[in-house]
Amino acid sequence: MNGARALVLVLVAALPNTSAGTQQPNPFGAGARDSTRSRSESAATEPSPARRGAVAEPQAAAQFDGIDSIVYHLVPSSRLQVKTGKAGLFGFAGHSHVIRARAFTGQVVYYPKMPAASHLDIVVNAHSLEVLTPPDTAEIRKVTATMRSEILHVEQYRDIRLVSRRVTPKAGGFHLIGALTLVGQTREVPIDINADLTPDTLRASGTFSVKQTDFGIKPFSGGPGGTVKVADRVTFDIDLIAVATARSAADTTK
């Protein structure tokens, strides 16, 4: 059970929880005026290698001529997961874990002519979180149940959310300042994103880490004399795939 408790407390630090009273506002209202145009999910799963880092290449920018904004929606093949670590002299005696979100929604609104005005919003269903490692079915069930009921309190905090606050274009992608909400507290986190965008699809990936103590959580320690410890820092690993569902034309009268 110590292994389950360790993983659970680590995950709390790694995933943002928001109650109904602390939900971040939806920053994508600007995209609502766009005319709808559906895109198949399959088109997003195999972006052209030649377009990697398209946002930084002048020749790729021509793809967005005449487009003011594009709204992309995440598809189920996106991957959102958290990796925990171990600490202390006897940290090897504990477990590292990988936790993956199975149900989520998300939007990216991209402004080709003003990339810094772009937005990201991801909402994870807390009930969908599953422990993937170690490969022990009994322990996975125990850790997952404890995580949901005792730490994440998913009946009260049903959504997990990450919202961008600032977006800065850079070579091959973007640097974001994101608002991560966890156990009722919101902290800003820097995130470097590698991105590949076309008018039809978006593919983005990146990692970032947070400390449990930054959210007021004491890292777990257990075992004989507290020798098995969970590392304070945990890591997010995201791989986003999205398709364009709406776009608006640029105003050429100005």
Secondary structure, 3 states (H helix, E strand, C coil): CHHHHHHHHHHHHHCCCECCCCCCCCCCHHHHHCEECCCCHHHHCCCCHHHCCHHHCHHHHHHHCCEEEEEEEECCCCEEEEECCEECCCHHHCCCCEEEECCEEEEEEECCCCHHHCEEEEEEEHHHEEECCCCCHHHHHHHHHHHHHHHCCCCCCCEEEEEEEEEEEECCEEEEEEEEEECCEEEEEEEEEEEEECCCEEEEEEEEEEEHHHHCCCCCEECHHHCEEECCEEEEEEEEEEEEEEEEECCCCC
